[in-house]
Amino acid sequence: QVQLVESGGGSVQAGGSLRLSCKASGYTFSSNCMAWFRQAPGKEREWVASIYTGDISTYYADFVKGRFTISQDDAENTVYLQMNSLKPEDTAMYYCAADARYRARGYYCAGAQYTYWGQGTQVTVSS
């Protein structure tokens, strides 16, 4: 059974940093896609970043480029989202997602179908 467990959310002031973690279990953590999404109150869920665990190719939404970094720890089956220079508009519930199917090298994870989701972790940025 695939499980994704997020942690690391919290409240920070604008300009601050947080690191989110997502520990995956129940499937082979290699050669597949993982991602972070977020959803603010009253808004639709939006994609933030993706990583292909086979070769660590990364993809980012324009609004986080240069500020957020997605990474992985194969030994821990964990994906991270390092968030720097946080802005009040980054306030949202952040969700980890996995496309647990095998994907060949070069697969475009930004366009993957994510079928497994974590419970979410809240990030609040005050001005």
Disulfide bonds with the S-S distance in Angstrom:
Cys22-Cys96 1.99
Cys33-Cys109 2.02
